[in-house]
């Protein structure tokens, strides 16, 4: 492992125990470590309605910034929720700082601390998954509130607008 200057920190990758990545993040931050867990927003069905949920972009993985010489690494593995460092051979895997900065930039560009993975954008091709038009392809136009999407379908050689729940659409 290359030596770093006393003030230089590098990012490393940790795995958490199943469903404990948020707990690991909280516990490591309590100990004063700089931790980054990229978040993602996903649309999920809940009681027949589409609900936006925020969860880890990389479930069971989180990044930690450490200095090889000045930081105490020993308490990390025994921290609640933490499983182990990701390693290549015997050395912990170093994650390029550019990757971390890029992920953070994407979160900031969306205006929230979460990368939106499931939203459709104007012009996206979509496929209907339920109802009388199941299997037909259309073009996503816009959202009409939180529970409806407007899409264009070609029916009998005519462009027709259809309002439908986004939960009934898949990216084509």
Order of alpha helices (4+ residues) and beta strands (2+ residues): beta-alpha-beta-beta-beta-beta-beta-beta-beta-beta-alpha-beta-beta-beta-beta-beta-beta
